[in-house]
Amino acid sequence: MEHQKLMNLELETLKDMYTNAAVKLKECLINGASWEELKEYRHDVTELEIALYNKIRSTDGTSSNPAEFKNRTTEEA
C-alpha cells in the first residue's frame, strides 16, 4: 500500500480498510499462522493505521508535526 494513495482516500474508507485488515490479521493469528507468514498483513495494518492517524490529524486542523506548531519558538531559554 502506498501511503500517498491512502491519504487520498476518504476517512470512512480508510476506517473500513483498517478494520477489515485488522480482522483478517487477527483471524490468521488465531488460526496459528506464523509471524513470518503474516508479514504482508502486518504491513498493511500498520500502513493503514498511520494513514488514519495522519488523515484524522489533517482534518481536525492540527499540524501533523509537533515541531510545526505555531507556538513553538526557536529562541533558547
PDB file of N, CA, C and O in Angstrom:
ATOM      1  N   MET A   1       0.846  -1.178   0.000  1.00  0.00           N
ATOM      2  CA  MET A   1       0.000   0.000   0.000  1.00  0.00           C
ATOM      3  C   MET A   1       0.889   1.238   0.000  1.00  0.00           C
ATOM      4  O   MET A   1       1.831   1.350   0.784  1.00  0.00           O
ATOM      5  N   GLU A   2       0.574   2.137  -0.874  1.00  0.00           N
ATOM      6  CA  GLU A   2       1.351   3.370  -0.946  1.00  0.00           C
ATOM      7  C   GLU A   2       0.693   4.430  -0.065  1.00  0.00           C
ATOM      8  O   GLU A   2      -0.502   4.703  -0.183  1.00  0.00           O
ATOM      9  N   HIS A   3       1.496   5.018   0.816  1.00  0.00           N
ATOM     10  CA  HIS A   3       0.980   5.963   1.808  1.00  0.00           C
ATOM     11  C   HIS A   3       0.236   7.125   1.159  1.00  0.00           C
ATOM     12  O   HIS A   3      -0.843   7.491   1.624  1.00  0.00           O
ATOM     13  N   GLN A   4       0.779   7.708   0.107  1.00  0.00           N
ATOM     14  CA  GLN A   4       0.152   8.872  -0.521  1.00  0.00           C
ATOM     15  C   GLN A   4      -1.216   8.515  -1.108  1.00  0.00           C
ATOM     16  O   GLN A   4      -2.153   9.309  -1.027  1.00  0.00           O
ATOM     17  N   LYS A   5      -1.328   7.339  -1.691  1.00  0.00           N
ATOM     18  CA  LYS A   5      -2.625   6.903  -2.228  1.00  0.00           C
ATOM     19  C   LYS A   5      -3.634   6.717  -1.097  1.00  0.00           C
ATOM     20  O   LYS A   5      -4.810   7.052  -1.239  1.00  0.00           O
ATOM     21  N   LEU A   6      -3.160   6.178   0.029  1.00  0.00           N
ATOM     22  CA  LEU A   6      -4.057   6.002   1.174  1.00  0.00           C
ATOM     23  C   LEU A   6      -4.557   7.348   1.689  1.00  0.00           C
ATOM     24  O   LEU A   6      -5.723   7.473   2.063  1.00  0.00           O
ATOM     25  N   MET A   7      -3.694   8.347   1.710  1.00  0.00           N
ATOM     26  CA  MET A   7      -4.077   9.669   2.207  1.00  0.00           C
ATOM     27  C   MET A   7      -5.120  10.340   1.320  1.00  0.00           C
ATOM     28  O   MET A   7      -5.823  11.245   1.770  1.00  0.00           O
ATOM     29  N   ASN A   8      -5.227   9.913   0.079  1.00  0.00           N
ATOM     30  CA  ASN A   8      -6.215  10.486  -0.836  1.00  0.00           C
ATOM     31  C   ASN A   8      -7.607   9.887  -0.651  1.00  0.00           C
ATOM     32  O   ASN A   8      -8.585  10.397  -1.198  1.00  0.00           O
ATOM     33  N   LEU A   9      -7.690   8.814   0.116  1.00  0.00           N
ATOM     34  CA  LEU A   9      -8.982   8.166   0.355  1.00  0.00           C
ATOM     35  C   LEU A   9      -9.775   8.918   1.420  1.00  0.00           C
ATOM     36  O   LEU A   9      -9.215   9.661   2.226  1.00  0.00           O
ATOM     37  N   GLU A  10     -11.074   8.711   1.405  1.00  0.00           N
ATOM     38  CA  GLU A  10     -11.948   9.298   2.420  1.00  0.00           C
ATOM     39  C   GLU A  10     -11.683   8.623   3.772  1.00  0.00           C
ATOM     40  O   GLU A  10     -11.252   7.471   3.829  1.00  0.00           O
ATOM     41  N   LEU A  11     -11.942   9.347   4.840  1.00  0.00           N
ATOM     42  CA  LEU A  11     -11.708   8.841   6.187  1.00  0.00           C
ATOM     43  C   LEU A  11     -12.492   7.558   6.448  1.00  0.00           C
ATOM     44  O   LEU A  11     -11.948   6.604   7.006  1.00  0.00           O
ATOM     45  N   GLU A  12     -13.741   7.526   6.058  1.00  0.00           N
ATOM     46  CA  GLU A  12     -14.568   6.332   6.296  1.00  0.00           C
ATOM     47  C   GLU A  12     -14.029   5.127   5.530  1.00  0.00           C
ATOM     48  O   GLU A  12     -14.072   4.004   6.031  1.00  0.00           O
ATOM     49  N   THR A  13     -13.526   5.352   4.329  1.00  0.00           N
ATOM     50  CA  THR A  13     -12.941   4.266   3.542  1.00  0.00           C
ATOM     51  C   THR A  13     -11.706   3.716   4.242  1.00  0.00           C
ATOM     52  O   THR A  13     -11.514   2.502   4.316  1.00  0.00           O
ATOM     53  N   LEU A  14     -10.872   4.612   4.755  1.00  0.00           N
ATOM     54  CA  LEU A  14      -9.681   4.190   5.492  1.00  0.00           C
ATOM     55  C   LEU A  14     -10.057   3.385   6.734  1.00  0.00           C
ATOM     56  O   LEU A  14      -9.433   2.370   7.042  1.00  0.00           O
ATOM     57  N   LYS A  15     -11.080   3.849   7.437  1.00  0.00           N
ATOM     58  CA  LYS A  15     -11.529   3.131   8.633  1.00  0.00           C
ATOM     59  C   LYS A  15     -11.989   1.721   8.285  1.00  0.00           C
ATOM     60  O   LYS A  15     -11.655   0.763   8.981  1.00  0.00           O
ATOM     61  N   ASP A  16     -12.754   1.598   7.205  1.00  0.00           N
ATOM     62  CA  ASP A  16     -13.239   0.287   6.774  1.00  0.00           C
ATOM     63  C   ASP A  16     -12.084  -0.627   6.368  1.00  0.00           C
ATOM     64  O   ASP A  16     -12.050  -1.801   6.737  1.00  0.00           O
ATOM     65  N   MET A  17     -11.143  -0.078   5.606  1.00  0.00           N
ATOM     66  CA  MET A  17      -9.989  -0.865   5.177  1.00  0.00           C
ATOM     67  C   MET A  17      -9.172  -1.331   6.375  1.00  0.00           C
ATOM     68  O   MET A  17      -8.726  -2.477   6.420  1.00  0.00           O
ATOM     69  N   TYR A  18      -8.980  -0.442   7.342  1.00  0.00           N
ATOM     70  CA  TYR A  18      -8.222  -0.793   8.547  1.00  0.00           C
ATOM     71  C   TYR A  18      -8.932  -1.899   9.331  1.00  0.00           C
ATOM     72  O   TYR A  18      -8.301  -2.865   9.759  1.00  0.00           O
ATOM     73  N   THR A  19     -10.224  -1.755   9.514  1.00  0.00           N
ATOM     74  CA  THR A  19     -10.995  -2.757  10.257  1.00  0.00           C
ATOM     75  C   THR A  19     -10.902  -4.113   9.574  1.00  0.00           C
ATOM     76  O   THR A  19     -10.677  -5.125  10.237  1.00  0.00           O
ATOM     77  N   ASN A  20     -11.073  -4.145   8.259  1.00  0.00           N
ATOM     78  CA  ASN A  20     -11.004  -5.409   7.521  1.00  0.00           C
ATOM     79  C   ASN A  20      -9.619  -6.042   7.622  1.00  0.00           C
ATOM     80  O   ASN A  20      -9.502  -7.250   7.828  1.00  0.00           O
ATOM     81  N   ALA A  21      -8.571  -5.235   7.480  1.00  0.00           N
ATOM     82  CA  ALA A  21      -7.202  -5.747   7.551  1.00  0.00           C
ATOM     83  C   ALA A  21      -6.889  -6.268   8.950  1.00  0.00           C
ATOM     84  O   ALA A  21      -6.250  -7.310   9.095  1.00  0.00           O
ATOM     85  N   ALA A  22      -7.336  -5.549   9.978  1.00  0.00           N
ATOM     86  CA  ALA A  22      -7.088  -5.973  11.356  1.00  0.00           C
ATOM     87  C   ALA A  22      -7.821  -7.269  11.676  1.00  0.00           C
ATOM     88  O   ALA A  22      -7.272  -8.138  12.352  1.00  0.00           O
ATOM     89  N   VAL A  23      -9.036  -7.404  11.203  1.00  0.00           N
ATOM     90  CA  VAL A  23      -9.806  -8.632  11.426  1.00  0.00           C
ATOM     91  C   VAL A  23      -9.126  -9.804  10.736  1.00  0.00           C
ATOM     92  O   VAL A  23      -9.016 -10.887  11.312  1.00  0.00           O
ATOM     93  N   LYS A  24      -8.670  -9.593   9.505  1.00  0.00           N
ATOM     94  CA  LYS A  24      -8.001 -10.660   8.762  1.00  0.00           C
ATOM     95  C   LYS A  24      -6.714 -11.084   9.476  1.00  0.00           C
ATOM     96  O   LYS A  24      -6.434 -12.277   9.591  1.00  0.00           O
ATOM     97  N   LEU A  25      -5.942 -10.121   9.949  1.00  0.00           N
ATOM     98  CA  LEU A  25      -4.713 -10.419  10.680  1.00  0.00           C
ATOM     99  C   LEU A  25      -5.027 -11.211  11.952  1.00  0.00           C
ATOM    100  O   LEU A  25      -4.370 -12.210  12.247  1.00  0.00           O
ATOM    101  N   LYS A  26      -6.023 -10.763  12.692  1.00  0.00           N
ATOM    102  CA  LYS A  26      -6.397 -11.445  13.940  1.00  0.00           C
ATOM    103  C   LYS A  26      -6.840 -12.882  13.671  1.00  0.00           C
ATOM    104  O   LYS A  26      -6.454 -13.798  14.397  1.00  0.00           O
ATOM    105  N   GLU A  27      -7.645 -13.080  12.633  1.00  0.00           N
ATOM    106  CA  GLU A  27      -8.117 -14.423  12.307  1.00  0.00           C
ATOM    107  C   GLU A  27      -6.953 -15.350  11.949  1.00  0.00           C
ATOM    108  O   GLU A  27      -6.920 -16.510  12.362  1.00  0.00           O
ATOM    109  N   CYS A  28      -6.003 -14.824  11.177  1.00  0.00           N
ATOM    110  CA  CYS A  28      -4.848 -15.638  10.803  1.00  0.00           C
ATOM    111  C   CYS A  28      -4.014 -16.000  12.022  1.00  0.00           C
ATOM    112  O   CYS A  28      -3.529 -17.126  12.133  1.00  0.00           O
ATOM    113  N   LEU A  29      -3.845 -15.057  12.931  1.00  0.00           N
ATOM    114  CA  LEU A  29      -3.091 -15.329  14.153  1.00  0.00           C
ATOM    115  C   LEU A  29      -3.787 -16.386  15.011  1.00  0.00           C
ATOM    116  O   LEU A  29      -3.148 -17.298  15.536  1.00  0.00           O
ATOM    117  N   ILE A  30      -5.095 -16.248  15.141  1.00  0.00           N
ATOM    118  CA  ILE A  30      -5.863 -17.210  15.942  1.00  0.00           C
ATOM    119  C   ILE A  30      -5.797 -18.602  15.327  1.00  0.00           C
ATOM    120  O   ILE A  30      -5.792 -19.606  16.040  1.00  0.00           O
ATOM    121  N   ASN A  31      -5.745 -18.655  13.989  1.00  0.00           N
ATOM    122  CA  ASN A  31      -5.698 -19.943  13.301  1.00  0.00           C
ATOM    123  C   ASN A  31      -4.290 -20.532  13.244  1.00  0.00           C
ATOM    124  O   ASN A  31      -4.083 -21.572  12.620  1.00  0.00           O
ATOM    125  N   GLY A  32      -3.322 -19.879  13.886  1.00  0.00           N
ATOM    126  CA  GLY A  32      -1.993 -20.461  14.016  1.00  0.00           C
ATOM    127  C   GLY A  32      -0.990 -20.127  12.932  1.00  0.00           C
ATOM    128  O   GLY A  32       0.043 -20.791  12.840  1.00  0.00           O
ATOM    129  N   ALA A  33      -1.253 -19.126  12.109  1.00  0.00           N
ATOM    130  CA  ALA A  33      -0.278 -18.737  11.082  1.00  0.00           C
ATOM    131  C   ALA A  33       0.982 -18.212  11.755  1.00  0.00           C
ATOM    132  O   ALA A  33       0.927 -17.600  12.822  1.00  0.00           O
ATOM    133  N   SER A  34       2.107 -18.460  11.117  1.00  0.00           N
ATOM    134  CA  SER A  34       3.367 -17.990  11.698  1.00  0.00           C
ATOM    135  C   SER A  34       3.507 -16.480  11.496  1.00  0.00           C
ATOM    136  O   SER A  34       2.903 -15.892  10.599  1.00  0.00           O
ATOM    137  N   TRP A  35       4.318 -15.880  12.356  1.00  0.00           N
ATOM    138  CA  TRP A  35       4.539 -14.433  12.312  1.00  0.00           C
ATOM    139  C   TRP A  35       5.093 -14.022  10.953  1.00  0.00           C
ATOM    140  O   TRP A  35       4.707 -12.983  10.419  1.00  0.00           O
ATOM    141  N   GLU A  36       5.985 -14.819  10.391  1.00  0.00           N
ATOM    142  CA  GLU A  36       6.582 -14.503   9.086  1.00  0.00           C
ATOM    143  C   GLU A  36       5.538 -14.583   7.967  1.00  0.00           C
ATOM    144  O   GLU A  36       5.570 -13.780   7.035  1.00  0.00           O
ATOM    145  N   GLU A  37       4.636 -15.524   8.053  1.00  0.00           N
ATOM    146  CA  GLU A  37       3.585 -15.666   7.044  1.00  0.00           C
ATOM    147  C   GLU A  37       2.666 -14.435   7.017  1.00  0.00           C
ATOM    148  O   GLU A  37       2.033 -14.144   6.002  1.00  0.00           O
ATOM    149  N   LEU A  38       2.606 -13.733   8.126  1.00  0.00           N
ATOM    150  CA  LEU A  38       1.700 -12.601   8.260  1.00  0.00           C
ATOM    151  C   LEU A  38       2.354 -11.257   7.939  1.00  0.00           C
ATOM    152  O   LEU A  38       1.769 -10.204   8.193  1.00  0.00           O
ATOM    153  N   LYS A  39       3.547 -11.291   7.389  1.00  0.00           N
ATOM    154  CA  LYS A  39       4.296 -10.059   7.144  1.00  0.00           C
ATOM    155  C   LYS A  39       3.481  -9.046   6.330  1.00  0.00           C
ATOM    156  O   LYS A  39       3.428  -7.868   6.684  1.00  0.00           O
ATOM    157  N   GLU A  40       2.857  -9.492   5.259  1.00  0.00           N
ATOM    158  CA  GLU A  40       2.076  -8.584   4.415  1.00  0.00           C
ATOM    159  C   GLU A  40       0.882  -8.006   5.167  1.00  0.00           C
ATOM    160  O   GLU A  40       0.597  -6.815   5.048  1.00  0.00           O
ATOM    161  N   TYR A  41       0.185  -8.825   5.933  1.00  0.00           N
ATOM    162  CA  TYR A  41      -0.961  -8.350   6.712  1.00  0.00           C
ATOM    163  C   TYR A  41      -0.528  -7.338   7.770  1.00  0.00           C
ATOM    164  O   TYR A  41      -1.176  -6.310   7.967  1.00  0.00           O
ATOM    165  N   ARG A  42       0.588  -7.650   8.452  1.00  0.00           N
ATOM    166  CA  ARG A  42       1.097  -6.722   9.475  1.00  0.00           C
ATOM    167  C   ARG A  42       1.469  -5.385   8.852  1.00  0.00           C
ATOM    168  O   ARG A  42       1.192  -4.326   9.415  1.00  0.00           O
ATOM    169  N   HIS A  43       2.097  -5.446   7.686  1.00  0.00           N
ATOM    170  CA  HIS A  43       2.486  -4.226   6.987  1.00  0.00           C
ATOM    171  C   HIS A  43       1.246  -3.410   6.598  1.00  0.00           C
ATOM    172  O   HIS A  43       1.216  -2.194   6.785  1.00  0.00           O
ATOM    173  N   ASP A  44       0.239  -4.074   6.065  1.00  0.00           N
ATOM    174  CA  ASP A  44      -0.990  -3.382   5.656  1.00  0.00           C
ATOM    175  C   ASP A  44      -1.669  -2.704   6.839  1.00  0.00           C
ATOM    176  O   ASP A  44      -2.082  -1.549   6.746  1.00  0.00           O
ATOM    177  N   VAL A  45      -1.783  -3.425   7.952  1.00  0.00           N
ATOM    178  CA  VAL A  45      -2.430  -2.857   9.143  1.00  0.00           C
ATOM    179  C   VAL A  45      -1.649  -1.635   9.625  1.00  0.00           C
ATOM    180  O   VAL A  45      -2.242  -0.616   9.980  1.00  0.00           O
ATOM    181  N   THR A  46      -0.343  -1.738   9.638  1.00  0.00           N
ATOM    182  CA  THR A  46       0.482  -0.623  10.087  1.00  0.00           C
ATOM    183  C   THR A  46       0.335   0.585   9.169  1.00  0.00           C
ATOM    184  O   THR A  46       0.159   1.704   9.651  1.00  0.00           O
ATOM    185  N   GLU A  47       0.404   0.378   7.861  1.00  0.00           N
ATOM    186  CA  GLU A  47       0.272   1.481   6.907  1.00  0.00           C
ATOM    187  C   GLU A  47      -1.096   2.149   7.023  1.00  0.00           C
ATOM    188  O   GLU A  47      -1.200   3.375   6.970  1.00  0.00           O
ATOM    189  N   LEU A  48      -2.132   1.349   7.178  1.00  0.00           N
ATOM    190  CA  LEU A  48      -3.475   1.903   7.312  1.00  0.00           C
ATOM    191  C   LEU A  48      -3.628   2.680   8.616  1.00  0.00           C
ATOM    192  O   LEU A  48      -4.276   3.726   8.647  1.00  0.00           O
ATOM    193  N   GLU A  49      -3.036   2.172   9.681  1.00  0.00           N
ATOM    194  CA  GLU A  49      -3.113   2.868  10.964  1.00  0.00           C
ATOM    195  C   GLU A  49      -2.394   4.220  10.893  1.00  0.00           C
ATOM    196  O   GLU A  49      -2.889   5.213  11.425  1.00  0.00           O
ATOM    197  N   ILE A  50      -1.250   4.261  10.249  1.00  0.00           N
ATOM    198  CA  ILE A  50      -0.507   5.514  10.085  1.00  0.00           C
ATOM    199  C   ILE A  50      -1.311   6.490   9.224  1.00  0.00           C
ATOM    200  O   ILE A  50      -1.418   7.671   9.554  1.00  0.00           O
ATOM    201  N   ALA A  51      -1.871   5.998   8.131  1.00  0.00           N
ATOM    202  CA  ALA A  51      -2.661   6.856   7.249  1.00  0.00           C
ATOM    203  C   ALA A  51      -3.885   7.406   7.979  1.00  0.00           C
ATOM    204  O   ALA A  51      -4.228   8.578   7.823  1.00  0.00           O
ATOM    205  N   LEU A  52      -4.542   6.564   8.772  1.00  0.00           N
ATOM    206  CA  LEU A  52      -5.695   7.015   9.551  1.00  0.00           C
ATOM    207  C   LEU A  52      -5.294   8.115  10.530  1.00  0.00           C
ATOM    208  O   LEU A  52      -5.970   9.138  10.631  1.00  0.00           O
ATOM    209  N   TYR A  53      -4.214   7.904  11.234  1.00  0.00           N
ATOM    210  CA  TYR A  53      -3.728   8.891  12.196  1.00  0.00           C
ATOM    211  C   TYR A  53      -3.448  10.223  11.495  1.00  0.00           C
ATOM    212  O   TYR A  53      -3.878  11.280  11.958  1.00  0.00           O
ATOM    213  N   ASN A  54      -2.729  10.161  10.385  1.00  0.00           N
ATOM    214  CA  ASN A  54      -2.395  11.384   9.657  1.00  0.00           C
ATOM    215  C   ASN A  54      -3.636  12.056   9.069  1.00  0.00           C
ATOM    216  O   ASN A  54      -3.740  13.282   9.073  1.00  0.00           O
ATOM    217  N   LYS A  55      -4.561  11.266   8.573  1.00  0.00           N
ATOM    218  CA  LYS A  55      -5.793  11.814   7.983  1.00  0.00           C
ATOM    219  C   LYS A  55      -6.623  12.516   9.055  1.00  0.00           C
ATOM    220  O   LYS A  55      -7.133  13.612   8.826  1.00  0.00           O
ATOM    221  N   ILE A  56      -6.758  11.898  10.208  1.00  0.00           N
ATOM    222  CA  ILE A  56      -7.526  12.498  11.299  1.00  0.00           C
ATOM    223  C   ILE A  56      -6.866  13.793  11.750  1.00  0.00           C
ATOM    224  O   ILE A  56      -7.543  14.797  11.971  1.00  0.00           O
ATOM    225  N   ARG A  57      -5.554  13.771  11.886  1.00  0.00           N
ATOM    226  CA  ARG A  57      -4.821  14.980  12.297  1.00  0.00           C
ATOM    227  C   ARG A  57      -4.958  16.093  11.261  1.00  0.00           C
ATOM    228  O   ARG A  57      -5.046  17.266  11.625  1.00  0.00           O
ATOM    229  N   SER A  58      -4.976  15.741   9.984  1.00  0.00           N
ATOM    230  CA  SER A  58      -5.054  16.768   8.948  1.00  0.00           C
ATOM    231  C   SER A  58      -6.465  17.342   8.829  1.00  0.00           C
ATOM    232  O   SER A  58      -6.629  18.486   8.404  1.00  0.00           O
ATOM    233  N   THR A  59      -7.485  16.565   9.198  1.00  0.00           N
ATOM    234  CA  THR A  59      -8.855  17.055   9.077  1.00  0.00           C
ATOM    235  C   THR A  59      -9.317  17.834  10.296  1.00  0.00           C
ATOM    236  O   THR A  59     -10.296  18.576  10.220  1.00  0.00           O
ATOM    237  N   ASP A  60      -8.617  17.677  11.436  1.00  0.00           N
ATOM    238  CA  ASP A  60      -9.055  18.421  12.618  1.00  0.00           C
ATOM    239  C   ASP A  60      -8.318  19.748  12.769  1.00  0.00           C
ATOM    240  O   ASP A  60      -8.491  20.449  13.766  1.00  0.00           O
ATOM    241  N   GLY A  61      -7.497  20.092  11.779  1.00  0.00           N
ATOM    242  CA  GLY A  61      -6.869  21.405  11.770  1.00  0.00           C
ATOM    243  C   GLY A  61      -5.571  21.512  12.541  1.00  0.00           C
ATOM    244  O   GLY A  61      -5.000  22.598  12.634  1.00  0.00           O
ATOM    245  N   THR A  62      -5.093  20.410  13.096  1.00  0.00           N
ATOM    246  CA  THR A  62      -3.831  20.471  13.817  1.00  0.00           C
ATOM    247  C   THR A  62      -2.705  20.024  12.896  1.00  0.00           C
ATOM    248  O   THR A  62      -2.918  19.272  11.945  1.00  0.00           O
ATOM    249  N   SER A  63      -1.534  20.489  13.192  1.00  0.00           N
ATOM    250  CA  SER A  63      -0.368  20.109  12.416  1.00  0.00           C
ATOM    251  C   SER A  63      -0.034  18.654  12.680  1.00  0.00           C
ATOM    252  O   SER A  63      -0.248  18.161  13.788  1.00  0.00           O
ATOM    253  N   SER A  64       0.486  17.964  11.682  1.00  0.00           N
ATOM    254  CA  SER A  64       0.855  16.574  11.886  1.00  0.00           C
ATOM    255  C   SER A  64       2.250  16.441  12.487  1.00  0.00           C
ATOM    256  O   SER A  64       2.676  15.341  12.841  1.00  0.00           O
ATOM    257  N   ASN A  65       2.944  17.539  12.599  1.00  0.00           N
ATOM    258  CA  ASN A  65       4.294  17.509  13.151  1.00  0.00           C
ATOM    259  C   ASN A  65       4.391  18.511  14.300  1.00  0.00           C
ATOM    260  O   ASN A  65       4.248  19.711  14.069  1.00  0.00           O
ATOM    261  N   PRO A  66       4.626  18.059  15.520  1.00  0.00           N
ATOM    262  CA  PRO A  66       4.685  18.979  16.659  1.00  0.00           C
ATOM    263  C   PRO A  66       5.714  20.090  16.485  1.00  0.00           C
ATOM    264  O   PRO A  66       5.547  21.168  17.055  1.00  0.00           O
ATOM    265  N   ALA A  67       6.752  19.860  15.729  1.00  0.00           N
ATOM    266  CA  ALA A  67       7.768  20.889  15.506  1.00  0.00           C
ATOM    267  C   ALA A  67       7.220  22.053  14.682  1.00  0.00           C
ATOM    268  O   ALA A  67       7.829  23.121  14.631  1.00  0.00           O
ATOM    269  N   GLU A  68       6.075  21.845  14.041  1.00  0.00           N
ATOM    270  CA  GLU A  68       5.485  22.902  13.219  1.00  0.00           C
ATOM    271  C   GLU A  68       4.428  23.724  13.956  1.00  0.00           C
ATOM    272  O   GLU A  68       3.830  24.621  13.361  1.00  0.00           O
ATOM    273  N   PHE A  69       4.190  23.444  15.222  1.00  0.00           N
ATOM    274  CA  PHE A  69       3.205  24.207  15.974  1.00  0.00           C
ATOM    275  C   PHE A  69       3.598  25.679  15.999  1.00  0.00           C
ATOM    276  O   PHE A  69       4.772  26.020  16.148  1.00  0.00           O
ATOM    277  N   LYS A  70       2.607  26.539  15.853  1.00  0.00           N
ATOM    278  CA  LYS A  70       2.862  27.974  15.787  1.00  0.00           C
ATOM    279  C   LYS A  70       3.420  28.536  17.092  1.00  0.00           C
ATOM    280  O   LYS A  70       4.123  29.546  17.074  1.00  0.00           O
ATOM    281  N   ASN A  71       3.121  27.905  18.210  1.00  0.00           N
ATOM    282  CA  ASN A  71       3.597  28.414  19.495  1.00  0.00           C
ATOM    283  C   ASN A  71       5.023  27.961  19.815  1.00  0.00           C
ATOM    284  O   ASN A  71       5.559  28.298  20.871  1.00  0.00           O
ATOM    285  N   ARG A  72       5.617  27.222  18.933  1.00  0.00           N
ATOM    286  CA  ARG A  72       6.990  26.749  19.151  1.00  0.00           C
ATOM    287  C   ARG A  72       7.957  27.880  18.805  1.00  0.00           C
ATOM    288  O   ARG A  72       7.882  28.456  17.719  1.00  0.00           O
ATOM    289  N   THR A  73       8.851  28.192  19.715  1.00  0.00           N
ATOM    290  CA  THR A  73       9.822  29.245  19.481  1.00  0.00           C
ATOM    291  C   THR A  73      11.190  28.650  19.214  1.00  0.00           C
ATOM    292  O   THR A  73      11.485  27.528  19.627  1.00  0.00           O
ATOM    293  N   THR A  74      12.016  29.404  18.525  1.00  0.00           N
ATOM    294  CA  THR A  74      13.351  28.931  18.226  1.00  0.00           C
ATOM    295  C   THR A  74      14.387  29.560  19.153  1.00  0.00           C
ATOM    296  O   THR A  74      15.573  29.237  19.082  1.00  0.00           O
ATOM    297  N   GLU A  75      13.933  30.456  20.019  1.00  0.00           N
ATOM    298  CA  GLU A  75      14.848  31.106  20.956  1.00  0.00           C
ATOM    299  C   GLU A  75      15.214  30.152  22.073  1.00  0.00           C
ATOM    300  O   GLU A  75      14.379  29.377  22.540  1.00  0.00           O
ATOM    301  N   GLU A  76      16.460  30.212  22.499  1.00  0.00           N
ATOM    302  CA  GLU A  76      16.895  29.380  23.620  1.00  0.00           C
ATOM    303  C   GLU A  76      16.528  30.035  24.920  1.00  0.00           C
ATOM    304  O   GLU A  76      16.571  31.260  25.027  1.00  0.00           O
ATOM    305  N   ALA A  77      16.169  29.252  25.912  1.00  0.00           N
ATOM    306  CA  ALA A  77      15.753  29.784  27.208  1.00  0.00           C
ATOM    307  C   ALA A  77      16.912  30.212  28.037  1.00  0.00           C
ATOM    308  O   ALA A  77      16.729  30.684  29.159  1.00  0.00           O
TER     309      ALA A  77
END
